[in-house]
């Protein structure tokens, strides 16, 4: 049973445990974790929520969530985009959604060391990754979805491909751990990393969205000085001091999950003080039961949408673990634990823990 994370001056271990419990309370008897009780489920956010359960030591509940994923995987390795109450609402398949199972399974294995679990989920991860890579183009980008009729949609998305880059690294680490090396995946990862770094024209432009700004860093494609330059470049467009990170650059709306993912991105670059300060800034979204509102429109002082989502709470838990270096899975977004050769040349395992200046309004890494 791991120690529950705590971030000094921001969240106590008791508060983090309460947030984990808010996620667990939404889990259905089948193991499914919807956005909120009675809400819909998508496979990516389901996995993100399961990761929070692992951080909180709810191993049986997390494994029940992964068992749900295994049972609901289709024969081609994909998952439908959307479920509700056990029924499929959208039969299409999002490639990023289908890849993320690798991150969750690798993360749970890092925390528990349970090789039987890893071996049991390996076929699910392998099938999911093979499905995703079946849509990769020669240049390296991956199509974002396969439609209901089986046709691959033509567009590739920067955020989705950056997340898939992270998933592939975790999948390769898992493959090595279970003794099933996948050299073709390594080649696919190299091609994907190259196109993410060198060919922005390969992706549909969504510059308004903060995820397209920070996800190449979060997913590990851009680290070192390249990653630092990327986050410096548009910091003032997306970060609102005292509130968090905007979801889109042209709206007065900050969102909790995006803020916490940016926290993880900063932490992966070693910008620990900035990460802690930003993490503190988004705590206004917290409710007394430990759950978190999805977002806040700061121009009129209202939470919107009117929902508290499991995946927002999960992002908070994962950020708390990364900042506090608590569980053995705390470095999953920094690349910690990856086999030799999967870390980029500008990447290192940064474990620096520096003090944060709560009065600072700008990046401490100008």
Beta strands, then each sheet from edge to edge (+ up, - down):
strand 1: 82-84
strand 2: 87-90
strand 3: 93-94
strand 4: 145-146
strand 5: 239-240
strand 6: 244-245
strand 7: 253-255
strand 8: 295-297
strand 9: 302-303
sheet 1: 1+ 2-
sheet 2: 3+ 4-
sheet 3: 5+ 6-
sheet 4: 7+ 8- 9+
end
